[in-house]
Amino acid sequence: MPFQIKFAESFREDYRDLEKSEKERIHAFIPQLKENPLMVGKPLGYTFFREKKFNGKRIYFIIYEEWNIVLLARISDKKSQPHVIAWIKLNLPYLRHFVEKSLREKQFLSNQQ
């Protein structure tokens, strides 16, 4: 079953600042994430926390295998990489809560139909 892709608000904010060609690279990368996210990118201390490099940038994502969800968390360049990785690790509980909340909302909406 393919993984569902979710976008953290922090990722959306980083994405807005990218050039068109960089955005296109991200869109081309998403099908790989849907198929097998554990085979994409490099783990960052945990199997579920990974980065994918492209054009001098890095996409950071978290894999929630129990829900078949990949959360795109942030985008950075090499210079801000340590700061962004530290930020994500510090915010792992919040990011998980974001995914859980979206799952509850989806379940609520499907029960309403």
ZATOR-904002 format. One record per residue (C-alpha): x, y, z. Coordinates in steps of 0.1 Angstrom, whole numbers, padded with zeros to 4 digits, always signed. Last residue first. Example, Ala and Ser with C-alpha at 12.3 -4.5 7.8 and 13.67 -1.06 7.14 Angstrom:
2
+0137-0011+0071
+0123-0045+0078
This chain:
113
-0206+0107+0052
-0199+0120+0088
-0178+0090+0097
-0154+0097+0069
-0150+0133+0082
-0143+0121+0117
-0117+0096+0104
-0100+0123+0084
-0100+0147+0114
-0086+0119+0136
-0058+0112+0111
-0050+0149+0108
-0047+0151+0145
-0024+0121+0147
-0001+0137+0120
+0001+0170+0139
+0006+0152+0172
+0036+0134+0156
+0050+0168+0145
+0046+0182+0180
+0063+0152+0196
+0092+0154+0171
+0097+0191+0177
+0131+0190+0194
+0143+0165+0168
+0130+0187+0140
+0147+0218+0155
+0180+0200+0160
+0179+0189+0123
+0171+0224+0112
+0200+0239+0132
+0225+0213+0120
+0214+0218+0083
+0215+0256+0083
+0247+0258+0061
+0238+0228+0040
+0206+0243+0028
+0172+0237+0043
+0138+0221+0038
+0115+0210+0066
+0090+0184+0079
+0077+0163+0050
+0056+0138+0069
+0055+0103+0054
+0024+0083+0063
+0017+0046+0062
+0000+0048+0096
+0022+0025+0117
+0051+0032+0093
+0053+0069+0104
+0082+0081+0083
+0097+0115+0091
+0110+0138+0064
+0138+0164+0059
+0144+0178+0024
+0179+0190+0018
+0192+0217-0005
+0224+0219-0026
+0205+0210-0058
+0189+0180-0042
+0196+0160-0010
+0171+0137+0007
+0170+0136+0045
+0157+0110+0069
+0140+0104+0103
+0123+0070+0105
+0155+0049+0106
+0168+0071+0134
+0201+0090+0137
+0196+0109+0105
+0188+0083+0079
+0198+0091+0043
+0175+0095+0014
+0150+0072-0001
+0148+0034+0005
+0128+0038+0037
+0103+0059+0018
+0092+0031-0004
+0064+0038-0029
+0050+0071-0017
+0084+0085-0011
+0095+0077-0046
+0063+0094-0060
+0073+0125-0040
+0107+0131-0056
+0094+0146-0089
+0073+0171-0069
+0104+0181-0049
+0124+0186-0081
+0096+0208-0095
+0097+0230-0064
+0135+0234-0069
+0130+0244-0105
+0103+0270-0095
+0126+0286-0069
+0121+0280-0033
+0108+0304-0007
+0073+0290-0005
+0087+0256+0003
+0103+0267+0036
+0069+0279+0048
+0051+0247+0036
+0077+0226+0053
+0072+0244+0086
+0034+0239+0082
+0040+0202+0080
+0031+0185+0047
+0016+0150+0046
+0023+0123+0020
+0003+0090+0021
+0024+0059+0018
+0015+0034-0009
+0000+0000+0000
